[in-house]
Amino acid sequence: MKKILKYTVMIFTATLVMMSCEKNEIAFDAVSNTDVAFVQLHNQIPVPTGTEYIFYKVELNGVDLSRNGGDPPVNVPLNSWNSLPTSVGRYYETAAGQASIKLYQSTNHVLKYDQSANLQTGKQGLILYDLNKPPVVFDEAETFINDRAPYFTDTVTFIRFFHLMQESAGVASNLKLQYQYQYVYNPLYTETDALQGKIPAGYKIGDAVPAADRIRSPWINLGGPLAFGEDTGWQIVPVKREAWISQGSARVDFRIVVVQGGVVGVTMTAGDNLLICRDGRNATTLNTSGFTDWWTSYVGRRVYHFFGGYRNDTPGMALILYYQR
């Protein structure tokens, strides 16, 4: 009786498996990415002070990218100084080759931008910088180098700087710019400091070094000089943690030097040749001391630094960050 029951169960189980296979066929419907482009859109179009270019409808090859999934679908517009997709590390998929890009303003969908771009296979970004010109297209190949070296109190971040500065509406800058950074060598007391007797009385390993005793690096070039529309590619920047127990972040200072085409007192300072520009989107006057900035940088992150706007017109210049990883 036990054997009969066992065989009956086995036959019943086999029948269920066969029925399951018939109802749920596995289709190997993978699509080759040989002719597929993966795209991000970055809206860096300068706009008059106090306004924004909000594109409520964004079409790439006729597909509305601003309509996200859901029932009903959720509208996600492309705002000024922002990107689509809004999620970090995401891309839209479309056919490689000549692509149509259309942007519509207002809820009535008034066509404001109608340009095209040649898309390659693989990942790339499209930077919109002028309503009447095609976007800057840049390759997003995974060419950055992962730094596997051990660190005690620090590690690294990855930065990619883009030169998008215009002199005024429709006039791209002819200046070549060098992006530079500076960081603190010794924000915390380490085991090495203890072994060398460098920790003063009242302090211990992991304590913050007083501001007066901190040593800063020289200004370091991030990549090479850039003309309008160029970028540095991914560059490694040290991030020295400023707290013993933390996720790993630190202040990193930045500045921009004019290396070609500049005029002292007009487009660059004397001495350091720092860029003279309207510093800030709402700035009404030139910053004659030169463009400098700082950001909190995070270990392991990869971030674009878009430098766009009008050098001597409104809106002025600004650095816009977009985290890629």
C-alpha positions as CSV (number, residue, x, y, z in Angstrom):
1,M,0.0,0.0,0.0
2,K,2.9,2.3,0.9
3,K,4.6,1.7,-2.5
4,I,1.3,2.3,-4.4
5,L,0.9,5.6,-2.5
6,K,4.5,6.6,-3.2
7,Y,4.2,5.9,-6.9
8,T,0.8,7.8,-7.0
9,V,2.4,10.9,-5.4
10,M,5.3,10.7,-7.8
11,I,3.0,10.5,-10.9
12,F,0.9,13.4,-9.5
13,T,3.9,15.6,-9.0
14,A,5.3,14.9,-12.5
15,T,1.9,15.8,-13.9
16,L,1.9,19.1,-12.1
17,V,5.4,19.9,-13.4
18,M,4.3,19.2,-16.9
19,M,1.2,21.3,-16.6
20,S,3.3,24.1,-15.0
21,C,5.7,24.0,-18.0
22,E,2.9,24.2,-20.5
23,K,1.3,27.3,-18.8
24,N,4.5,29.2,-18.0
25,E,6.9,28.8,-20.9
26,I,10.2,30.4,-20.5
27,A,10.9,32.7,-23.4
28,F,14.5,33.6,-24.1
29,D,13.7,37.1,-25.5
30,A,16.9,38.9,-24.7
31,V,17.7,41.7,-27.1
32,S,21.2,42.4,-28.4
33,N,22.6,45.8,-27.2
34,T,24.8,46.1,-30.3
35,D,22.6,48.9,-31.7
36,V,21.3,50.3,-28.4
37,A,22.2,53.6,-26.9
38,F,21.7,54.3,-23.1
39,V,21.1,58.0,-22.5
40,Q,21.0,60.5,-19.7
41,L,19.7,64.1,-20.2
42,H,21.3,67.0,-18.3
43,N,19.5,70.4,-18.4
44,Q,22.2,73.1,-18.1
45,I,20.5,75.8,-20.1
46,P,21.0,79.2,-18.5
47,V,17.8,81.0,-17.6
48,P,17.0,84.6,-16.6
49,T,17.1,85.3,-12.9
50,G,14.1,84.2,-10.9
51,T,12.8,81.8,-13.6
52,E,13.3,78.2,-14.7
53,Y,13.0,76.2,-17.8
54,I,10.7,73.5,-16.6
55,F,10.1,71.0,-19.5
56,Y,6.9,69.2,-18.7
57,K,7.2,66.9,-21.7
58,V,10.5,65.4,-22.8
59,E,10.7,63.4,-26.0
60,L,13.6,61.2,-27.1
61,N,12.8,59.6,-30.5
62,G,9.1,60.2,-30.0
63,V,9.0,58.6,-26.5
64,D,7.9,60.8,-23.6
65,L,10.5,60.3,-20.9
66,S,8.7,62.5,-18.4
67,R,5.9,60.0,-18.0
68,N,7.0,57.5,-15.4
69,G,5.3,54.2,-14.6
70,G,2.3,53.9,-12.4
71,D,-1.5,54.0,-12.8
72,P,-2.1,56.7,-13.7
73,P,1.5,57.5,-14.8
74,V,3.4,60.1,-12.8
75,N,4.8,63.2,-14.6
76,V,8.4,63.9,-13.8
77,P,9.5,67.2,-15.6
78,L,13.0,68.1,-16.5
79,N,13.8,71.2,-14.4
80,S,16.6,73.7,-14.7
81,W,20.0,72.4,-13.6
82,N,18.6,68.9,-13.2
83,S,18.8,65.6,-15.0
84,L,16.7,62.7,-16.3
85,P,16.5,60.0,-15.2
86,T,16.4,61.5,-11.7
87,S,17.7,58.2,-10.1
88,V,21.4,57.8,-9.7
89,G,23.1,55.6,-12.3
90,R,20.0,55.1,-14.5
91,Y,19.7,55.5,-18.3
92,Y,17.0,55.6,-21.0
93,E,17.3,53.1,-23.8
94,T,16.9,54.1,-27.4
95,A,18.2,53.2,-30.9
96,A,21.8,54.2,-31.8
97,G,22.1,56.7,-34.6
98,Q,20.5,60.1,-35.3
99,A,18.1,60.9,-32.4
100,S,15.4,63.5,-32.1
101,I,15.2,65.5,-28.8
102,K,12.1,67.7,-28.1
103,L,11.3,69.6,-25.0
104,Y,8.0,71.2,-24.2
105,Q,7.3,74.0,-21.7
106,S,4.2,74.6,-19.6
107,T,1.4,72.2,-19.0
108,N,0.0,73.1,-22.5
109,H,3.2,71.5,-24.0
110,V,4.6,74.4,-26.0
111,L,7.6,73.1,-28.1
112,K,10.7,75.0,-26.9
113,Y,13.6,72.8,-28.0
114,D,13.8,70.8,-31.2
115,Q,17.3,69.4,-31.9
116,S,19.0,66.1,-32.9
117,A,22.1,64.3,-31.8
118,N,24.1,61.3,-33.1
119,L,24.0,58.6,-30.5
120,Q,26.6,55.8,-30.3
121,T,26.0,52.4,-28.8
122,G,26.6,52.2,-25.1
123,K,26.2,54.8,-22.3
124,Q,26.4,58.5,-22.9
125,G,25.2,61.8,-21.6
126,L,23.4,64.7,-23.5
127,I,24.1,68.1,-22.0
128,L,21.5,70.7,-23.0
129,Y,23.1,74.1,-22.8
130,D,21.4,76.3,-25.4
131,L,17.8,76.3,-26.7
132,N,18.9,76.7,-30.3
133,K,21.8,74.3,-30.4
134,P,22.3,70.5,-30.3
135,P,23.4,69.0,-27.0
136,V,27.0,68.2,-26.1
137,V,27.3,64.4,-26.2
138,F,29.9,62.7,-24.0
139,D,30.8,59.1,-23.7
140,E,30.1,57.3,-20.4
141,A,32.4,54.3,-20.8
142,E,33.4,52.7,-17.6
143,T,37.0,53.8,-17.9
144,F,37.6,55.0,-14.4
145,I,40.2,53.2,-12.3
146,N,39.3,51.7,-9.0
147,D,41.9,52.6,-6.4
148,R,42.5,49.4,-4.4
149,A,45.3,50.7,-2.2
150,P,44.7,50.5,1.6
151,Y,44.2,53.7,3.5
152,F,44.1,54.4,7.2
153,T,41.9,57.4,7.7
154,D,41.0,58.2,4.1
155,T,40.0,56.8,0.7
156,V,38.9,58.4,-2.6
157,T,36.1,59.9,-4.6
158,F,35.8,60.2,-8.4
159,I,35.1,63.6,-10.0
160,R,34.4,64.5,-13.7
161,F,34.4,68.2,-14.5
162,F,32.6,69.7,-17.5
163,H,33.5,73.1,-19.0
164,L,30.1,74.6,-20.2
165,M,30.8,78.3,-19.6
166,Q,29.4,80.8,-22.1
167,E,30.2,84.5,-22.3
168,S,26.6,85.4,-22.9
169,A,23.6,83.9,-24.6
170,G,24.7,82.0,-27.7
171,V,28.4,82.9,-27.3
172,A,30.5,80.0,-26.1
173,S,33.6,80.9,-24.1
174,N,37.0,80.8,-25.9
175,L,38.8,80.4,-22.5
176,K,40.7,77.3,-21.6
177,L,40.0,76.4,-18.0
178,Q,41.9,74.3,-15.5
179,Y,39.9,72.8,-12.6
180,Q,41.9,72.4,-9.4
181,Y,41.3,71.0,-5.9
182,Q,42.9,71.2,-2.4
183,Y,42.4,69.0,0.6
184,V,43.6,68.7,4.2
185,Y,46.5,66.2,4.7
186,N,45.9,65.6,8.4
187,P,42.3,66.1,9.7
188,L,42.7,63.4,12.4
189,Y,45.4,62.1,14.6
190,T,46.4,58.6,13.5
191,E,48.4,55.6,14.8
192,T,51.4,56.9,12.8
193,D,51.2,60.2,14.7
194,A,51.1,58.3,18.0
195,L,54.2,56.2,17.0
196,Q,56.1,59.3,16.0
197,G,55.1,61.2,19.2
198,K,53.1,63.9,17.2
199,I,49.9,63.8,19.3
200,P,50.0,66.6,21.8
201,A,48.9,66.2,25.4
202,G,45.1,66.1,25.8
203,Y,44.5,64.4,22.4
204,K,44.3,60.8,21.3
205,I,44.1,58.8,18.1
206,G,41.0,59.7,16.2
207,D,40.7,63.2,17.6
208,A,40.4,66.1,15.1
209,V,43.6,68.1,14.5
210,P,43.1,71.8,15.5
211,A,42.5,74.0,12.5
212,A,45.7,75.9,13.2
213,D,47.7,72.7,12.9
214,R,46.1,71.3,9.8
215,I,48.3,71.1,6.8
216,R,46.7,71.6,3.4
217,S,47.9,70.2,0.1
218,P,49.0,72.5,-2.7
219,W,46.4,73.2,-5.5
220,I,46.3,70.0,-7.6
221,N,45.1,69.9,-11.3
222,L,42.0,67.8,-11.8
223,G,42.7,66.5,-15.3
224,G,44.0,68.8,-17.9
225,P,43.0,72.2,-19.4
226,L,39.6,72.2,-21.1
227,A,37.9,74.1,-24.0
228,F,34.2,74.7,-24.1
229,G,32.3,71.4,-24.2
230,E,35.2,69.3,-23.0
231,D,35.5,67.3,-19.8
232,T,38.2,65.8,-17.6
233,G,37.1,62.2,-17.6
234,W,37.0,60.5,-14.2
235,Q,39.6,61.7,-11.9
236,I,40.6,60.4,-8.4
237,V,40.5,62.8,-5.5
238,P,41.5,61.9,-1.9
239,V,38.8,62.2,0.8
240,K,40.4,62.5,4.3
241,R,37.7,61.7,6.8
242,E,37.0,64.5,9.3
243,A,35.4,62.2,11.9
244,W,36.8,59.0,13.3
245,I,33.4,57.2,13.1
246,S,31.7,58.3,10.0
247,Q,30.5,57.3,6.5
248,G,33.6,58.9,5.1
249,S,33.2,62.5,4.0
250,A,35.4,65.6,4.0
251,R,35.5,69.2,2.7
252,V,37.4,69.5,-0.6
253,D,38.1,73.0,-2.0
254,F,38.0,73.8,-5.7
255,R,39.0,76.7,-7.9
256,I,39.2,77.5,-11.7
257,V,42.3,78.9,-13.4
258,V,42.4,80.4,-16.9
259,V,45.3,78.8,-18.8
260,Q,44.6,80.2,-22.3
261,G,42.8,83.2,-23.8
262,G,42.5,85.2,-20.6
263,V,43.1,88.9,-20.0
264,V,44.3,90.0,-16.6
265,G,41.7,92.1,-14.8
266,V,39.0,91.2,-17.3
267,T,38.7,87.4,-17.4
268,M,41.3,86.4,-14.8
269,T,43.1,87.7,-11.8
270,A,46.7,88.8,-11.6
271,G,49.1,86.2,-10.2
272,D,47.0,83.0,-9.8
273,N,45.0,83.7,-13.0
274,L,41.8,82.7,-11.3
275,L,38.7,83.0,-13.4
276,I,36.8,86.3,-13.1
277,C,33.1,85.7,-13.6
278,R,29.6,86.4,-12.2
279,D,29.9,83.9,-9.3
280,G,26.4,82.5,-8.7
281,R,23.3,82.3,-10.9
282,N,21.8,85.5,-9.4
283,A,25.0,87.5,-9.4
284,T,24.7,91.0,-10.9
285,T,28.5,91.9,-10.7
286,L,31.8,90.2,-11.5
287,N,33.7,88.4,-8.7
288,T,37.1,90.1,-9.3
289,S,38.8,87.9,-6.7
290,G,38.3,84.8,-8.8
291,F,36.1,81.7,-8.8
292,T,36.5,79.4,-5.8
293,D,34.1,76.9,-4.2
294,W,34.0,73.9,-1.9
295,W,31.9,70.7,-1.5
296,T,31.6,68.0,0.9
297,S,32.9,64.9,-0.9
298,Y,32.0,61.3,0.0
299,V,34.2,58.2,-0.3
300,G,33.5,55.9,-3.1
301,R,31.0,58.3,-4.9
302,R,31.3,59.3,-8.5
303,V,30.0,62.8,-9.3
304,Y,29.8,65.1,-12.3
305,H,30.7,68.8,-11.7
306,F,28.9,70.8,-14.4
307,F,30.3,74.4,-14.7
308,G,27.7,76.3,-16.7
309,G,26.0,79.7,-17.1
310,Y,27.2,83.1,-18.5
311,R,30.5,84.5,-17.4
312,N,29.5,88.1,-17.6
313,D,25.7,88.1,-18.0
314,T,22.7,86.9,-16.0
315,P,22.4,84.2,-15.0
316,G,26.0,83.9,-13.8
317,M,28.2,80.8,-13.3
318,A,27.4,77.9,-11.0
319,L,28.7,74.4,-10.3
320,I,26.0,71.8,-10.4
321,L,26.7,68.4,-9.0
322,Y,25.1,65.2,-10.3
323,Y,25.9,61.9,-8.6
324,Q,26.5,59.1,-11.0
325,R,27.2,56.4,-8.4
